[in-house]
Amino acid sequence: MKADFKTLKGEELFTYFIQDHPDKDYSSVVALLPCAVAWDRNKALHLLERSVMEGKKFVAVYDPAVMETTGMEYVGEIIDGALFLEQ
């Protein structure tokens, strides 16, 4: 595992989050990012880098009636739900 993931960029950052991040639940959320941006790898990597720089987390929402999304930035659709970035 990298000592300071905040210095990583692009593919290395994505790999860290899906393979080495200690929170495996969050790793599975980050793994949904490419799907949410219609498989636009550059957009996915940019959003991931931005989330790290701004200290924000991605949130998978499967039932908006149960989870409040007001104030979250919509990223895109995922299977059975949507991906948001906390504001």
Secondary structure, 3 states (H helix, E strand, C coil): CCCCHHHCCHHHHHHHHHHHCCCHHHHHHHCCHHHHCCCCHHHHHHHHHHHHHHCCCEEEECCCCCCCCCCCEEEEEECCEEEEECC
